[in-house]
C-alpha cells in the first residue's frame, strides 16, 4: 500500500476537537511529509478522502464513524483487564487507509512520531542536525499493523548544570535564556523519542518565571516535575528570593521548623505554585530539602538544647512527615479533592532525607518513591518488598552528567563515557526490582549526551518486553547509527562506541590526572590503551569521510566527537607523563619533545572545540560546549609537562622492560619486550645494536640509528619453548662516545605444561584472567529444580575490555545455606612454582546501601572464603577512588598451592556483585591501573602488543583539524585571564554559579625560554633568570616563581624539614607563550600543618615604597587537597586565617584553571626583605608573584614584565 509519493497530495484527518498536543504532532507530520517526499500534505475535514486518519480514544471522546466502521483491532492496545494501556498506539492499514489511534493523547502523539521516524525524519533532526532522508515514495503492507506502549509510565530528563545550554539560548533564541523557544524544541525531541516527562532547568532561571513555559508543556503534552530539592513545582534556587521580594517579605527562612508566620509564608509560596499549574498535567515533588541541594533546614530543632541528638533526629522525622501532610492538604485545597488526591506525587529519599526516611518516616501509600543512583551510574539500593507493594510505585533518578560535591574534582560534564552496557544493566536490575513508575536521566545541558538520552528513554519504553533492542546495547547503537545515517556503518560504529566507552571510562577524561596509567609496569599500559584509542580514532574518521557531506556534522555530534575528545585528552596526558619520566631518567631532549607533543594535543583538542562552538552547522551550537571554562566545572586541564632546564654533554642511557636488570622471557609469556635508549645530553648519538653469535632466536626491531630523544627497541624471542634455559646477549654501541652496553636475554627453563591443559598459564610473575573466561560453570538449584543463583555474563561492561560476570539470584535474595552450595564458576590455572600467592579481584562497582557486597573464593576443592567489600554505598569504603577508577581491586590471600594445575573458583553470595578480571600474582605485585594483560590460555599464542608506544599519524590529525574542523591554531580563542580578588572571597559562596572575573586576551607573551637554544645546542634556562634582588618600582614587585630554582642568595628553595625532604619543582606553565614554568610540590595528598617544616620558595625583594601590598599569585589547583600555601615575610609566617580565603581558596569557579588569586595583604617597610611561599598542601601550582601597592589587577601574559634585578 503506497502511503506517500512525491506527485500525490496527502490528506490527513484529525478532529478539530483533538487535544492541542495531538494537533501539534499532526502539524509536524505534515511538515515532515513535505520534507521527505516534497509532496503536499494537508489536514482535511473530509474523512473519506483521507489516507491517514488520526484519533484518540480518550474517555468520552466521540470517535468518527469511519473509525468505528473500520473494525480496527483495538484490543491490541488493551491490557489483560480490558482497559486501555497507558500511552499505547495502534497503526493499522485498512482498505488503503492508515489509521493512527492512541489510547490517550500521548499514545496518539507517539503513533504519529513513530511514523515520522519510519519515513526518514530523525528525532535528532533539530538537536543534532541529522538530515531528512528524502525519498520518492513510502509504502506499508496492505494489512500493516503495529501496536506498542511503554513499560515505564513516566520517562524523561532533568536539565541540570545547564549553563552551556543557557549560553546557547542567550545567543540563539529571543527569550535570552532557556525559555519557550528552547523548550518547544526540547519538548518535541522528547515526544519524538516517546518520552513524556521533564524536570526543567533550575540553575539559570525558574520554570514558573515565564508562564508560557508551563502552558507550552501542557499544549505539547509534556509532564513537568521538579527535582529532589524543589517542592511543588518551585525552583527554589532562583525562585524563592524573587518571590519573597515580590511579596515584601524580609524575615522569612526556607525552614519549616520555624512555626507561625514563617511556616505560613512557606505554605503560601507552595500554594501559589500549585495554583499557577493547576490546569496542567504535572508531577508534584513532596517533602523538603534546603535550597539547591542543601540539607533539610531545621533551625528550631537544632537550636533546642533540651533535645538529645537522637531526639532531634526523631523531631526531624516528625517534621518532615508534617511537611508532606500539609503539602497534600494544599493540593486538595487548590485542586479539589479528586484532582488533588489523584495528582502524581513523588518523594525522593536522597542524602539526609534518606536517613530520615529509614528512621521510620511515614508516607502516604500513593507517593512514588524515587531512588537515586550514586551520580556515577550505580544504583545505590532497590525497593524492599514492602516498598514494591506501595500503590504509588517506585522510580529512579539516574545520571549521564554530574556536577560533583565541591572540592572533590569528581564532576563530569564534558562527555558521558559511562558504557551503555553499564546503564542498561542498572536499568534492567531496577526494572526487575520493581522500579517502574518514573525514570529520570540527568542530561546536563542536553548536548552532547544524545546517545545516552535516547538509550535511556527507549529502555524505559521497552523494559521487560521480549522484543526490543535496548537489551543489547551494541545492537541499539548499530540500529541507532543506521537509522540516522546512510551507508550501513552501524555495526562498525557500535564496535567503536563499545570499545571507546570501556577504554575511556576506566578514567573519565574529566577525571584525568598525572600518572594515572603506568608506562613502566607490565609493559606500558598507558601506551597500550592509546593504541586502542588511536585505532578507534582512525576507524571513526574513516566512517566520517565515507558519509555524504550533509551527514558528517550529525555523525560528529552524535558519536565521533566523544572519540576525538578521548583521543586528544588521553594523548595529552600520556605525553605529559612521558615528559616527567624522561626528565627523571635524565633524557632531557625527550622531556622537551614530549612536553611539546602534549601541548600539541591540547591545541588539537581546542581546535576541535572551536569548530564545535563556532563553525559546526554554521555556528548553530555556539555556547553549547565549553568544557574548559566555568560554569559548569571544567574538564581536567593542564597535566604536568616537565621540560628540561639544562641540556649539555653527551651520554646514552638504557632502560629495560619494567626496570628489569635483564630481559627475561617465559615460554608461556610475552614474546616481545623492549630496550629503551635515551639521549642524556645535547645533540644526537649514532648507535647500533647487534645480537651476539648464537642468538638467532632473538630479533630486534631496529639495529642502528641516530638518537635525538628516546627510542624503544623491540626485542622478540622466537619459539621460546624451543629455547628454554638459553641466554643471549645484545650489544649496544654509542658511536659518539664509544660506550658499549650489554643486555642479557634469557628464556626461563620452565617444565612443559601438559598438552591437554587448556587453562591459563603463569608467566612473567602472574596469571591474568578475564572474568568471563571460565572453564567450569555450576548453577545452584533447589529441590524443585528451580535456579537459585548463577553467574551471568554482561557483554561490554567489564572494566577496560570484554564482558563482566554478575552474580544473580532470581528473587534478589541472598541464598541460605553453605557458600559452596551457591552457583560457581571455575578457572583452570597452571603455576610454575609452589607458594602462597595473592589474588587481585577487579570488581566492577555495584552498590547496596542496605545490604552487603560479598562473594566467595576457593582453590581446588578447598572451603570457599567469603570476600567482602566495604564499598557498599557512596562515600563508604573506597567508593571515591573506585568512582575515579571505575571499579575497585580486592586482594585475597590464597592458601599454599603446589606447582602445577589448579582450579580457582568464584561463588555467588550477594546479588548483583560483578567481577571483570582476576590476577594471581606469583611475584611481587607492581602498581598498575589496568593490571597485566590476559595470560596465555592453553595452546593459544601469547598476545602481541608490539612496542606499546603511541603511533600518532600527525599528518592525519592535522588534515582533520585543517579540513573537517577547518580551524587553524591561531583562530582558537585564547583562554581569558581570570581574577579572584578580595571581594570574590567575601562573596564566593554567593557566586557559586558565576564566572570568575575574566579579561579577554588576544595574544600571549613571547616564548622566552624556547628562544635560548636549538635542539642541537646546549640549553641552560636558569642562566636567563638574571641575578640580584627583585626591585620594587612604582609600587610593584613582579617575579616568576621558577626563579627560586637558581638557588642563589636572592632566590632559592628549601626542602621540607621532615622525613620526606620534598621540595618545590618546576613544570611547564601557560605563560611566556605557553612555554614558561610554574612551581609545585608534585606528590599528591600531602599537607604541612607546621609551616616551618614545609618546603619553601624564597625571594629577596628590595622595596623603596613603604605600604600595604596586595599579594597576588598566579596559581592552579584542582581540588580541596591542592589549594593552600603560606606566605611569610622575613620569616614571619602569616596565619592562614589572615588570608582572604582563610587558607582555602578552591571554588568551583577556579578549579583546574590558572588564575590570578589575591592571597592577602602584606605591610612592607623600605629596604630588603625575604618573601617566602611555603607549601601547605601539595600540588598547588604557583606561576607568578605580583605584589602591588595599587588597586590594579596583575597584567596578562603579553603585558607582563619582571621586576628589575639588582
N, C-alpha and C positions, 0 to 999 in steps of 0.2 A: 504494500500500500504506500504509494508515494504521498508523503505528507507535505513536503515543500519542494518547489522548483523555482529557478530564477525567473521564469517567464509567467508564473501564475500567482495572482494575488491570493493572500491567505486571509480568511475571515475567521475571527475568534469571538466566541460568545462568553461574556462574563456579565452576570446580572448586575444591574445598577444598584441593587441592594447589598451587593457583596461588601464585606469589610474592606476598609481602605487599604489594609496590608495586602490583601489579595489583588486589589486594583493596581497597586504599585508594582507588584510582581508581574502582573499581566502586561502592564505597560513596558516593563523591562524585557519581557518575552518578545513583544513586538519589535523593540529596538534590536534585540539580538538576532531575530529572523532577518531583519534588513541588513545587519552587519554580515551575517553568514552567507545569505543567498542573494542579496541585492533585490529581493522581490518586495512588493508592497504587502504590508500586513496591517490589518485594521480591526478594531473592535466593531462588532455588528450586533444589532438587536434582532436581526432575522436569523433565528437559531437554525432554521432548516438549511441555510446556505453556508453554515459554518463548518470548517474542517476540524476545529478544536473547540470543545465545549468544556468550560471550567465551572466547577460548582463546589460548594462546601456543605457538608451535612451537619451544620450547626443545629443545636436544639431549636425547634420551632421554625427553622428556615423552610421556605416554600421552594421545593425543587421544581425546575422546569419540566414540563410534560415530556420533552424529548429525552430527558434523563430518566424519567420514570419508565418510559416505554422502551428504553434501550436494553433492559434486562441485564444490567451490569452485575457482575459477581461481587456485590458489596460485602458479602460475608467474608471476603478475603481480608478486610480491614476491621473485622470484629474479633474480640478476644473470646476466650472459652465460655464466658458468661453471656455472650451475645451483645456486649456493649462495644461502642466504637473505641478503637485503640487510640491512644494519645498521639496526635500529630501524624496519623497514618495517611497515606495517599494511595490511590489506585490510578494507574494509567491503563486504559483499556481501549482497544480498537474494535469498533463495531460498525459494520456497513460503511466503511470508508471514513469514519469519524473517529478522532482520538479524544476520548473523554479523560479529563484530569479531575479527579474527585478527592477531596480531602475530608477527613473526619472532623476537622476543625480548621480554623483559618490558617494555622501554620502547616497543617498537613497539606492543604491546597498549595500554599506557597512552595513547600518543598517539592511537591509534584511538578510545579511549574519550573523551578530552577533545576530540577533533575533533567527535564527536557532541554533546558538551555545548555547545560553542560554536555548532554548527549549530542547536540547538533554542532558543538565546537566552540562554545564560549566558556572559558575557564573562570572559576570563581576568582582567580587572581588577575583578571584582565585589567583591573584598575591598580590594585596594590602591588603588583609585580610586573605589569606591562606585558603579560602573556598575550600574544596577538590572537585575534579571532581566526579560526580555521575556516576560511571561505570554501564553499563548495557549490556545485551546481544543483544538487538535489539531495533529499533525505527521505528514506523510506523505512517503514517498520513492517513486520509481518502482518498479514490481514487479520489475524486473531491475536495480535500483540497484547500481552497482559503483564503488568508489573505492579506488585503491591509491596509496600515497605513501610516501616515505622521504627522509631528509635527504641533502644533498650533503656538508656538513662533518660530520665524525664527532662532534666534541665542540663544543657551542655553549653558552656560558654567560656568567656575570658575575663581577665582582670587587667585593665590598662593601668599599670603601676610603674613607678620610676620612669615616667613618660615624658621627661623634659625634652628629649630629642623629638618626639612626636609633636610636642607643643611648639618647638622651634620651627619644625616643618610647617605646622598650621599657621604660625605667625607670618611665614613667608608666602604661603600658597593659598590661604583662604581669607575671605573678607571678615571672618569672625575675629581674627587676631589672636586666636587661641584654639584649643580643641573645643569646637562648638558644633552647631548643627550641620555645617558643611562637611566637616571631617566625620562627624558621627553618621551622616547619611551614607557615606562610603563604607564606614565600618559596619554599620548595621546590615547593609546589603551584602557585604562579604560574609558575615556570619550566616545570614539566611541562605546564601548560595552554598555554604558549607553544611547546611542543615543544622546549624546551631541556633540557639534561641535566647541566650542569657548573657548579661554583661554586668560586671562591676566597673563603672566608668572611671575615668581619670580622677585622681584625688590629690596629686601633688601640686598641680599647676593652677587649678581652679576648682569650682564645685559645681556639680551637675545641676543642682537646683538654681544656680545663679542665673541661668538662662532658661526661662520657662519653655522655650521651644525645644530644648533637649528632650525633656520627658514627653512632650506632646509628639515629637518626631518618633521616638521609640514606640509609642503606642500606635501611631499611624502605620508604622512599618512592621509591627508585630514582634518587637524585642521586649523581653522581660528584663527589667532593671532591678538590680540589688546593690548592696554595698558590702564592703569587706568586713573583716572581723572586728575592726575598731571603729566602724562608722554605723551607728544605730539608726534604725528607722529612716533610712534614706538621707540622712545627714552626712556631709563630708566635713568632719569637724576641723581638720587642719586649716582649711580656708574658709569655712562657713561660720564657725562658732563666733569668732571675734566680730566679723562684719554684722552678724545678726544682733549681737549684743549692742553694737554701736547704733544700729538702726532703731533699736528699742530704747536707747538711752540708759541701758543698764551698765553700771560701773563697778558693781561689787559682786558679780556672780562668778562662781567657780564651776568647772566641769567636774562636779563631785557630788554624788547622790547621798553621801553620808551626812551632808550638812542639811538639816531639816528646815522646814519653814519656807521662807521666801526663796532661798536658793533652789530648793527642790521644785518649787512651783515654776520657777523660771525654766528649769530643765524640761519639765513636762510641757510647758508652753512651746519651747523650742521644738520638741518632738511632735507635738500636736499639729503645729503649722506645716511641718514637712508631710505628715500623713495627709493633711487636707490638700496640699498642693498636688499630691499624687493620687488622690482618692479615685479618680476615674481611669486610672491606668492599671495595666497588668504588671504588678511589681512584686518584689520579694522584700520582706522586712527582716533585717538583722536585729536580733533581740539581745538583751544583756547590756553590758557596759565595759569598756576599757578606756584608758586615757586617750587624749588627743594624739593622733598619729602614732599609734602602736606603742604608746607608753602604758605603764601599768594601770590597773584599776585604782583610781584615786579615792582614798577613804580617810581624809584628814581627821574627821571627828572620831573615828575608831582608833587611828594611830596615836592620837594625842590623849586618849583616855588611859591614864596611868593606873586606873583601878582594874584594868583588864590584864590578864596574863597573855603571853604570846599565843597560847592555844585558844584562849577565849576571843582574842582579836580575830583570829582566823575564822572561828565559828561565827563571829559577828559579821564578817565579810561575806560568808556563805549565805547567811540570812539576808543580808542587804542585797546581794545580787539576785536572790530569789524574789525579793520585794520589787526590784527594778523590773524584772520580767513580768511580774503580775501587774504592775502599774502600766507598763507598756501595752500589755494585752488589753487592759481596760481602755486605754486611749484608742486602740484600734476599733474597739466596739463603739465607743462614743462617737468617733468621727465617721466610721464606715457603716455603722449599723451592726446589729447582732449577727446576722447571717454572713455578711461580707467580711466583717471583722474577724469572725471565728474561722472562716474558710481561707483567709489570706495566707499565702505562703510565708512561713516564718522560719528563720534559721537561727541556730545558736552555734557559735564556734568556740569549742573548748581549746583555747590556744594560750600558750605561755602561762602567765599567773592565773588566768581564768581556768585553765585545765586543772590546776591543783585544787581550786575551789570546787570545781565540778566533781573531782574524785573524792572530795571530803563529804559528799552527800548532798550536793545542790539538787533541789527538787525542781524538775522542769516539767511542763505540760507534755503529754504524750505526743501531741501533734507537731511539736517543734522538730525540725530537721537538724540533726547534729552534723556539723561539717568538720571532718577530720583533716588536719593539715599534715603535709609531709615535712621533712626537716629542712626544706628550702633547696635541697640539692638532689631531689628525685628519689627519696627513700621514704616510704610511708612509715610513720612512727608507731602507729598502732591501728588495730582494726576493732570494729564494734563487737562487744560481747553478745552472748545470746539474748540477754535482756534488751540491749540496745538495738539489736537487729529486729526485735519484735515490736518496736515502737511504731505507731501509726504514721509518725512524721518521717520515718526512714532516716537514711544516712547519706551524707555527701562527702566530697573531698575537695581540698584546695591544694593544687599542685603547682610546681614552679618550672618554667622554662627560662627564667630570668630572675635575678635576685640582687637587691641592694642589701648588703650584709650589715651586721652589727658594727658600730663604729670601732675603728682601730684594728679590726681583725684581718683586713686585706682579703676577705673572702667573697666579695661581690663578683658576680659575672653578668655583664651587661653588654658585651661586645657581640658575641655569638653564643649560641647554645650548642655545646658539644655532647650533652648527655645523650647516649645512644637511644634511638627509638626502641631498640630491644629492651633496654632497661625500663623506659617509660611504659612500654606495652606490658612488661611483666608485672610492674607495680599496679597498673590498671587492671590486669587480669586478676591479681590477688585481691584487689579491692572489690571487684565485682563478685568474686567467689565469696568474699567475706560479708556481703550484704550491703555494700556502699553503692547505691543505685539510684538515688534521688537527684542529686545535684553534683555536677562535676565542673570545676572552675580551674582554668590554667592561667597562671600569671605570665603574660606575654610581654612584660616590659612596655616598650613603646611600639609594639606590633611587628616592626621590622627589626632585624632580619630573622625572625623565628617562624616564618611562614610554614615550613615543613612540619615543625613540631605542633603548631596550632592545628593544621588540618588533620594530622595523625590523631591528635588528642580528641577532637570533637567527633571524628569519624569512628574512633574506637568506642566512644560513648554511644554512637548510633548502632554499632554492630555487636557490642559486648554480649556474650552468651549465645550468639547465633551460630548455627552450624556453618553457614556461609560467611564470607567476609574476608577482606584481605589484610585487615589490621592485625590478625593473629600472627601473621608472618611479616615483620617489618621490612624485610628485604623485598617481598612481593609487593607490599604497599608502595615502597619507593619506586620500584620498577613500573608499576601501574601509574603512579603519580607523574613520573617523568614522561612516560609515553602519552599520557593524557594531555600534557601541556606542551609537548614538543614533537616535532616530526623526526623521522629517521630511525625510530626503533632503538634508541640508545638507553632505554630503561634498565635493562639487565646490567649493562656495564656501569651505569650511574649508580645503581643500587649497590654494586660491589664497592665502588669508590666511597659512597657515603658510609657504608658499614665499617670499612677499614679506617676512614677518616675519623669517625666518631670514637671508635675504640682506641686508636692511637693518640688522638688529641685529648680525650677525656682522662687519661691517666694523669695528666696535669693540664687543666684548662689553660688556655692561653692567657686568660685574665689572672691566673694564679702563678704564672711562671716566675721563678726566682733563680738566682745564680746557683749553679751546681746541683740542680735537681736530678739530672741524669748523668751518670758516671761515664767518663771516657777511658777509665783505667781498670774497671772491674768486669771480669768475664768478657773480655773484649771491649768494645766501645758501644755500649748500649745506646748512648745518645746518637752516635753516628748511624747505627743500625736503624734506629727509629726514623732518622732523617731520610735514609734511603727509601723507606716506605712512603714517607710524605712526598718525596720527590717523584716517586712513581705515580702517586695519586695526582699530583700537580700536572705532570705531563699528560696523563690519560684524560684528566678533566679538561685540559686545554685542547686536547685532540677532539673531544666531543664539541667543545665550543666552536672550533674552527670548521667543523663539519655541519654545523647548523646553519640554516639560512640567516642572513644578517639580521633580519627583523626579529628573530627568536633569541639572539645572543644576549641581549640585555636582560631578558627574563631569566634565562638559564644562569647567568651570573648571579642574579639576585637570589634565586631560589636554592641554588646548590653551590655553585663554584666559588662564590665569594668566601664562604666558610673555609674551603680547602685552601684558598690563597692566603687567608688570614693566618691559618695554622702554619702553612709553609713558611711565610715570611717571619713570623714571630719565633718559631722554633729554630730557624736558622740564625736569626739574630742572637738568640741566647746561646746557641751552640758555639758560634764563633767567638762570642764574648768569653764564654767559659774556656775556650781553647786558648784565648789570649792570656788568660790568667795562668793556665797550666804551662804554656810556653814560657811565660815570664818566670815562673817558679823554677823551671828547668834551666833557665839562662839562655833560651833560644830567642834572643831579643828581636831579631828581624821578623821572626814568626809572630811574636807578640804584637808587633806593629801591624803586620799584614792581617792577622785575624781581627784586630780591632777595626781595621778598615772594612773588612768584609761584613762584620757585624753592623757597622754604621750603614753600609750599602744596603743591607737587607731592611733596615729601618727606613731608609729612603724609599725602597720599593714598596713597602707597606704604606707609606704616606702617599705615594703616587696612586696607589690603589684607592685609598680613602678619599683623595682629592677627586679622582674620577667618579667615585660613588656620590660624593657630595655635590660636585659642581657640573659634571658632564653627563652622567648616566641618564638616559632617556631625556636628553635635552635640559638637564638641570632640574628635573621634576622632583628629585628627592633631596634637594639641598636642605641641610639641617637635620636630616633623619639619622645619620650615622656619624657620630663624632666621638669615637671611643678614647681619644687621648685628652679630652678636656672634660671638665666638670660643669654642670651636672649631667647625668648621674656619675657616680665614681668611675674614674678612668680604668682602662685595662692596665696590665703590667707594662711598665716602661723602664727603659734605661738599665739593661743588665750591666754587670761590671766588666767594662773593657779596660784592659791594662797594658797600654803601650810602653815601650822601653823609655827609660830615662837616659841611659848611656849605651852606646854600641861601640865597641872597639876590639882590637885584637882579632885572633882567629883560632878556633878550635872546633872539633867535631864531637858531638855527643851522641851516644846511642841509648835508647830505652827499649827494653824488650816487652813483649806482651804481658800486660798486667804487672809490670815491675819485677818480673822474674829474673833470676841470675842466668838462666839458660832457657832455651826453648825446648820444653818437654811435651811430647805428644803421646797420647794414649791411642791404643789400637782402635778403641771404640769412641774416641772423642773427635774434636775438631781437627781437620787435616790442614787447616790454614791458620797460621798465626803470623805475627809480624815483628819486624825491627823498625824502630823509628829513628831516623837520622835528624839531628838538629844542628843548625849553624849557630855557634855560640859567639860569633864575632861579626865583624863588618865584612863587606864584600861577599864573594862566593867561594865555594870549596868544590873542586873537582874530586870525584870519588869513584871507586869501583868496589864491587862485591864479587866474590867467587866462592864456590863450594869446593873444598879440597877434594883431591882424588878419592874415589871410593864413595862419593856422596851422590851418585847418580839417582838416588831415590829422593833427593831433595831438589826442588826447583825454586827459583827466585823470580819475582815479578819485574825486577829491574836489576841490572848488573853494573850500570855505570850512569853517571850524570853529573850535573853541576848543581850544587846545593845552595840556594839562596836563603831559604827559610827552614822548612822541615819536609821530610819525605818519609812516607810509610811504605816499607818494602815487605811485600807479602812472601812468606816462606811456606811452601807447600810440601807435605810429606806424602809420597805416593805409595799406595798399597802398604799401609803401616802394619797390617797383620803379617806381612812377609818380612818385616824388618824389626820385629820386636827385639829389644835389647841392644840395638845398634846405636852408634854415635857417629855424628859427622861434625864438620867444622866449617863455619862461614867466616871468611876473612874480609874485613872491611878496610880499605886503604884511603886515607886522607892525602891526596896528592898535592895539596898546598903546603901542608906542614910535615908530611912524611909519617904521620901517625898510622899505626896498624892496630886494629881492634879485632879480636877473635870472639865469635859467638858459638857456643856449643849447642848442637841439636841432637836430641836423643829421643828414641821411641821406647816407652816403658816395656819391660819384659813382662807381659801380662799373660797368665794362663788363659787359654782359649775358652770362650763361653760355648757351651754345648750348642750344636747346630739347631737342636729342637727348641731352644729358648726363644720366645717371641716377645719378651718384656723389655723394660728399659734398663740400659746397661750403664753402670757407673763409669765416668771418665772425667778427667780434669778436676776431680775433687767433689763431684756432685752427681745426683740423679735428678733431672728436672722433668716433670710430668704434667701434661695438660689434664685438667680435672676430668674432662670428658673422654680421656683416652684410657678408660679402664678395660680390664680383661675379663672381669667377672662381675656379675650383677645379680643381686638377690633381693626380691621384694618380700615384704612382710605381709602375711595374710592371716585372717582369723580362722576359726574353726569352720565357718561357712564358706571359706574360700574367697572372702572379700579382701581386697587390697587394703592394708592398714597404713603402709608407708612405702615410699620409694624415693630414689634419686632420679630427678628429671633433668634432661638436657635442655638448656635455654640457648639457642644459637645466637651468636653475635653479641653476647653480653659479658664474656669473660674480660678481665682487665687486660687491655692492650690487644689481644687477639683471641679468636676462637670462641668456643661455647663455654658456658658456665654449667655447673652442676648444682641443682637446687633440691633440698630436702622437701618432701611433700607428704602431707597427711590429709586424706580426703576430708576429714571432719575438722581439720585445723587444730586438732588437739595433740598434745604430746602423748605418745603411746605409753601405756603402763607396762610394767614387766622389766625383764632384763634387757640391757642395752644390746647385747649380742643377738637378741631376737628381732631387732629392728632391721629395716632394709639396709643393705650394704652394697658397696662396690669395692672391687679388689684390683690392685695394680701389681703386676709381676715385675720385680726388680732384681738386679744382679749386682752385688758389690764385690770388689776385688779383695778388700781387706776386712778382717774381723774388727769389731769395735762397737762403741756406743755413740750413736750419731744423733744429730739434731734434724728434726723435720720442720720445715718452714711451710706453713699453710697460708696461701694467699686467699683471704676471704673477701669476696665481693660484698660490699656493705649492704646489709639488711638490718632493720631495727625492729624492736619490740619493747616499747616503753613499759608495758605492763607484764612482760614476761622475761625470758632469758634467751641467750644465744649460745647454743651448745650443739656439739656433735661428738661422735666417738672415733677413736683411732686405735687400731690394733696392728700387731705384726704377726703374721702367720696365724696360728691358732691361739695366740695369747689372749688374755682377757682384755677387752677394749677399755681404753682410758677415756673418761669424759673430759673434753676440752671446752672451756667456756671463755667467751669474750666479755669483757666489761663494757664494751661499746654497744649497749642495747638501746641507746637513745641519744638525742643531740646533747652535746656538752657533757657526755659521760665517757669514761674510758679514754680512748684515743680518737674520739669522734672528729675533733677539729683537724688533726693531721690526716685522718682517714678520708675526710672530705677532700682535702687538698690532693691526696694521692689516689683518690677513687678506689679505696679499699684498705684493708689492714692486713698485717702479717702476724700470725700467731706461731710461736715457737713451741715445739713439743719434743721433750727428751725421750727418744725411743730406747727400748731395752737393748741389751747386748745382742748383736747379731753376728753370726759366723759368716765368713766369706762364702759367696755362692748365691743361690737363688732364694728369694723370699717373696711373700705377698703382703703388701701394705693395704690395709682396709680402712674405709671410712663408713661410719654408721650414722644414720639419721637419729636426731634426738628432737630438737625444737623445729617447728615448722618454718619453712622458707629459708633456712640457713643456706647460704650459697657459697660455693668454692670455685675458684678459677684456676688454681695452679698449686702444685706440691713440689717442694725442693728438698731433697735429702742431702745434707752436706756431710761429706766424708773427710773433708779437710777444713781448715779454718775458713769461716764464713766471711766473705768480703761484703761490705755495704754496697748495695746497688738498689736502684729503683725497681727495675723490672725483674730482677733475678736472672739467673743463667738461661740461655736459650735451651729449648727442649732437647732432651737426650736422645741418643740413638735408640730405636726400638727394633729389637730382633736383628734381622739382616738388612734393614733399611740403611742406606748410606747416610753418613753424617751430613747434616745441612751445611751448605756452604754460604758464608756471608761476605766473602771477599775481604777487602781491607776495611770495611765498615766506615769509610770516610764519605762525607758528602760529595756528591758528584753533580754539583750545580752546573747547569748549562747557562752561563751568564748571558750568552747571546740570545737564548730563548727568553730569558727573563726580560732583557732589555727590549726585545722585539714586542713582547706582550705589553710592557709599560708604555712604550712609544706608540705601539699600534692600537691594540684594543683599548687600553686606558687613555690613549692619546694625550699623555701627560709627561712633560719633561720635569726634571728635578727642580729647575728654577721656577716652575709655575706653582709649586706647592706652597701654600701659605705657611709662613713661619709661626711657630708657637708664640702666643702672646707672652709678654713679660708679666709675671704675677707678683702682687704685693700683698702682704698681710701686715698692716700697721697696728699700732696700739689699739686704735678703735676697733679693728677687726676682732681682736681677742676679747675686748669688752662686750662685743655683741655676737660672738661666734655661734652661740647656741641658738640665736635667733636667725642666723644666716645659713642654716644647715642646707638649704636648697639653693643658695645664691652663689653666683660665680665669684671667685676671688677677684680682687681689684685688678683688672687686666689693662695692659697697654700694648697696643699693636707694635710689632717691629717689622720693618720692611727689609732689613739687612742685618747680617751678623758681623761681628768683629773679624779682624784678619786672623788667618791661621798661623799665628806667630811661631809656634814650635815646629810646624811642618817645614817652614822655610829655612830652618837651620841646617838641613842636611839633605843629601840624596842617598838613596838606599845603598849605593856602593861606597859611601864615605862613612866616617865615624860620626857619632852623634853624642852630644852632651847637653841635655836640656838645662841642667842646673846652671851651667855657665851663663845662660841667658837671663838668670834671675837678677843679676846685678849684685850690689853689695852695699852695706851700710844700713843704718836705721831708716825707718819709714817716716818721712817728714810731713807733718800736717801743713796744709796750705788752704787758706780761705775756709778754715773750719772743717776740713775734710781729710780723713786718712783712708786710703783705698789700697787693699792688699789682696793679692792672690794667695789663697790658703796653702797652695803647694810650695810656697817659698820656704816653709818650715823644713822641707826636705834637704835644704842646703846645710843644715846643722852647723850654722855659724853662730857667732856671738849675737847676731841680730835676728836670726830666725832659726828655730831648732825644735826638735822633738824630744820628748821624754817618755820612756816606756811605762807601762803600768807597774806600780810598786807592789806586785802580788805574784803569785805563782805563775801567772800566765805570761808576764813580761810582754804583753801585747802592746802594739804601737799603732799609730796612725800610718796609713799608707795611701798611695795615690791610685786614682782610676781616671779614666777619660771623662771629661765633662762636656756640656753642651755650649760652653762659652769659647771665646777665641776661635770663632768659626767652627765650632764643634770639635776642636782638636785640643782644647785646654785640659786642665786637670782639676779634680776635686780631691778631697781627702776624706778618709773614713777609717774606722776600725772594722775590719772586714768580717770577723766572726759573728755569727748570729746569736741573738738572745742573751747578751751579756749586759750587766748593769753594775755601775760603781756607785754604791751608796756614799762612800767616803771619797770626796773629790781629790784629796791629797794622794790617793792611791791610783788615780785614773791616768790613762795615757793623755799626754798633753801636747798641744801645739803652741809655740810661744813666739812673739814678735816684738821687737824693740821699736817703739814709736817715739818720735820727737815732736812734742806739741808746743806750739807758741801761743795759741789762743786758748785761754782757760775757759772752762764752762762745762755744761752738761751736754754730753754727746749721746746721740741715739745710736745704739749699736745694732746694725743690720747684718744679717748673714744670708748669703745665697745658699740655700740648702735643699736637700731632698730626703724624704723619709717615706716609708710605705705602710707602717702600722704603728700601734701604740708601743711597740718594743724598740723603736728606732728613732724616737723624736725628742731627744733631750740631751742637753750638754750644759756644762757650767762655764761661766765667764769669770775671769779673775783679772785684776789689775795690780801689778806689783805684788803678786802672791796673795792678795786679799780676795778671797773667793766670795762672789756674790751669792747669797742664798737663792735657791730656785724660786722661792716664794716672791722674790722681788722682780722676777722676770714677768713680762706682760702676760705670758701664757701660764704662769705659775709652775714653770718647769715642764709642762706638757703642751706641745704645740700641734700635735696631729689633729687634723679635722678632715671631714670628707672633702672639703674644698681644696685641700693642699696635698692629698695623698698622691704618691708616685711621681709628681712633677717637681722640677726645680722652681723655686720661688724665693723672692726676697722676703725675709721674715724679720720684723722688728723684735729683737730679743729683749732688750731692756735699755735703760739709761745708765750711763757711767759719768760720774763727775771727775774730770781730769784737769789737773793743775799743769802749769807750764813746766817744760822740762822733758827729760827722757823717762819713759815708763815701759814696763813689760806687760803686754796684753796677752792673756792666755785663754785658750779654748780647751777645756778638759772634757773628756768623754763622760757622759752619764750613762747613755745607752749606746750599744754598738750599732753599726750600720747607718748611723746618721751621716749624711754626706755634706761636707762644707766646701763650697767652691770659692766664694769670695767674701771678704770682710769690708764693711763700709761704715766708718764712724763719721757722723756729721753733727755739727752744732746747729745746723739749719733744719728746716722742715721739708726739704726737698726729698723726693724719692731717689733711691740709688739708680744710676744710669743703666740703660740697656747695653747689650754687648758691644754694639757698634760705637757707642759713646764712652765706653769705659776707658779710664786712664789710671794707671797705677800711680800711687804716691811716689814722689822722687825719693831716692835713697842716697843718704849722705853719710 
